[in-house]
Amino acid sequence: MLSFKELKSNLKKDNSKFPVKKVALLSDVATQFLAVALKGMGYERNYGIDLFEAEFNQVERQVMDPTSDLYQFAPDYTVVFQSTHKLLEKYSLMPPEAQATLADERLDFVQLMCQSVSGRVVYYNYPEIEDTVFGSYANKVASSFTYQLRKLNFELMNLAQKIPNLFICDIAGLQNKFGRDYMFDSNIYVSTEMVLSLDALPYVASRTLDVIGAIEGKFKKCLILDLDNTTWGGIVGDDGWENIQVGHGLGIGKAFSEFQQWVKKLKHRGIIIAVCSKNDEDKAREPFEKNPEMVLKIDDIAVFVANWNNKADNIRHIQSILNIGFDSMVFLDDNPFERNLVRENLPDVTVPELPEDPGEYLEYIYSLNLFETASYSTADADRTLQYQVESKRASLMQSFTNEADFLKSLGMVSEVKGFDSFNTVRVAQLSQRSNQFNLRTVRYTQADIESLGQDEEYATFSFTLADKFGDNGLICVIILKKLDTETLFVDTWFMSCRVLKRGMEDFTLHTIVEYARENGYKRIIGEYLPTAKNQMVEEHYPKLGFKKIEGAASQQFELIVGDHQGKEFYITKHTH
Amino acid sequence: MEQQEILAKVQDIFRDVLDNDSIVLTPQTTADDVEEWDSLSHIQLIVGIEKAFKIKFTSKEILSWNNVGEMIDCIAKK
C-alpha cells in the first residue's frame, strides 16, 4: 500500500486529463488528512477528485438544510464518515433508558440522508470500540454500546439492500484486518480531532475509491491462475497429479485447499476463472480431473491455457477469447519472474505480489480487496458456462462456410420488453459494466432505471438472446428520449460483447424503427461519445445507415425512419 | 544518542516529510522558520519521528515543544 506521504505528493501532480468526480466529504471528526488521502488515491485510480469538504461536524446541518453548501455543490458521491468515537460520546451522554435507541436513531438519519442527497452515498460503517462497561456480558444487554454498535453495523447492511444509492464502505472490516491500535492513534486524535492513523488512511482511501471505481464501472471480471505452487503445492510435471500438495490434514496442503475455496467462491460470484500455466496441457489438467482433494474442477475453469509459451502471450490469448479489458484481469503467480514479465508487457493487468509462504497467500490477498463490485445478481454465476459455450459456438462456426447459414443454424430468439421489476437489477448492472459496446457510456443505477421505466418522456427496451447452445440472458439495452413528437434520441445503447457478430445490432435497430413507425416518429438521432474503451462502436451508426449530422458539436447521426431499409437478421422476436 | 546525531536524523525526517531538501534545523528552529511546517504536517513529523526512533510521545509532549531543541531533548530522554 502507498504511504500517506506518497498520496499527499500526488496532489502536486497533473490530474487534468482524468475524468472529474465531484465528491463531498461529511464527517463528525476533522478530515483534513482523509481529504488529502482521498484526492491522492483518486490520482492513483485516474480520477480528478473535486472535493467539497464540509466544515467539521456539520453532517446533520449539511443534510437537513436544503440550501446548504452540500446541495449547492451537487456531488456525484457523498462520502459520510460518522465516527465510532462521536457515536460513543453521544451514547455516553444519553440518559440510560434512551441508550437502547442509539442504533435506530442513527439508522433513521442515514435513511433520511439517502432520500435527501442526490447522487450516491458512500457510508463508512463503524469500527468497534469495546468500552468494557459490561465486559463480555454486553452481548446480553440490548442497551450496551457493544450491542448497539453491532446492531448498527448489521442494520446498515439491511438498509443498503433496500436503498439503491447507499453503498457501505467497510472500514470496520479494515479494523478487523489490522487491529484497533493500527487504525487509531491517540496522539493524532488529541491534537487534531482526527481518528484515523496515518498508516490507516491509505487503506481507508483505497477502500473508498474501490467503491467509487466499481460504481463507475472499474472492477475485475477475471482471475487468471498459475498452477504449480500457486493453486497447489509442488510441481505436477515432476511430482505427479497424486502427489501435489492440496487437501486437509497436517501441512501446507490446507493452505492451497483454502485458496481454492476462495477462488471457487469468486467463480460462484461470477468472476471468470482462467488458468495460465507453464506445463504440458495433459499433465496440468490431471489434478483437476483425478485428484479428489482438488476443490477446483475442470468445469470451474472458463479458459485453460497450459503450454510453454511466455505468459504475456498466453494472457493475450485468454483476453481474445473472453473479450474483456486487460484492466479487468487479475493474474496470480508465485514466481516473481513471471509476475514482472506480465507487468512489463501488459501493464493494465493487475499483478499482485504474493508472499513467499503459501500459508500467507490468503490473508495477504484479503488485504488487497481485488474484487470490489457495485452490483450482484444470480445471473452472474452462470458466466463461466456462457464462456465455455462460447468456445463451442466458435468451433461450430468454423464448420460453416457462409456466415448467414451459421447464424440461421443457431436458432436465435430474443425477448424484447421495457424495464420492469424483473430486469432492473440486470439492466443497471450492465449499465455499469459495459465499456466497449457502449455509445454514450451513461451509467445508471437501479433507482435511475426504475424511474426511467416509468417516465413518459422515455421509451425503454431490454433484449435477451438465447440460441440452441444456451441462454445469454439480458444482453442489450436501449433508452430512447422523446425529444419532440417527431424525434427520438438514443440516450443509451449498450450491448454485451458476448453477442457480437450475431446480427443483434440489426435486430435492435429494427425494433427501434418499428417503435418509431408505430408511434409516428420521423427521425432517430444517435450520438457517439468517445471514451478510452468504446472505439469499437465509433462507426456504429454509419454502419447501420445513419447519416452524420454536419456541424453538430458532438458526433451525432440521423436516421430518417421513412427511408430506412434494414439488413436481414436471423433472430426471432419473442414477446409475451 | 548524541543531540547532534538526533538533530541530523530529525532533519532528514523533516526534509523527507515536508518534501524540501533545503531545510536546515538548529535547536532554535521553530515552526515559523519552516514554511511547510504547519499544524497538520506537524502530525506527520511526529509520526515519522516516532517510527524512526521507535519511540512514542505522549499527547502532552507533542503540544509542549516550543522549538526543535525541546523536541530533541524529549527524544534523547526516551
HADDOCK unambig.tbl for C-alpha pairs under 7 A between the chains (distance, minus, plus):
assign (segid A and resid 5 and name CA) (segid B and resid 17 and name CA) 6.83 0.50 0.50
assign (segid A and resid 187 and name CA) (segid B and resid 58 and name CA) 6.95 0.50 0.50
assign (segid A and resid 187 and name CA) (segid B and resid 59 and name CA) 5.13 0.50 0.50
assign (segid A and resid 188 and name CA) (segid B and resid 43 and name CA) 6.62 0.50 0.50
assign (segid A and resid 190 and name CA) (segid B and resid 59 and name CA) 6.54 0.50 0.50
